[in-house]
Amino acid sequence: MDQAKIWAAPVGRLLIAIIFIVAGAGKLTAIGGTQQYMEAYGIPSALVYPTIALELLGGIAIILGWQTRIIALALAAFTLVAALIFHNNLGDQMQQIMFMKNLAITGGLLFLVAFGAGRLSIDSRS
């Protein structure tokens, strides 16, 4: 069981980080469209750049297991706020699914906050 625990943490970090890296890369390749989408929900378009940085750099940090608890907390807060702003029409089945997906991701990130990155991580070397 120890081997499973050792390898489950980095695989779990990779799987939870992929969504942020893909989303950040998508925003980076479509900044104008992302800004318009954000503005449609009352979010200042200038926040596109910190959003991209958080998603891309935060995702990479989670994969590496660097500053995991802090980054995971920031991504958890970001994901929860995104759910409340962008996916709050729970009468629409797709939006309800997206809202629940964000809640599940937030939960996974809070596990990282609570338990850290695991043995195979940069955090474990300090």
Secondary structure, DSSP 4 states (H G I P E B T S, - for coil): -HHHHHHHHHHHHHHHHHHHHHHHHHHHHTHHHHHHHHHHTT--GGGHHHHHHHHHHHHHHHHHTSSHHHHHHHHHHHHHHHHHHHS--TTSHHHHHHHHHHHHHHHHHHHHHHH-S-SSSSGGG-
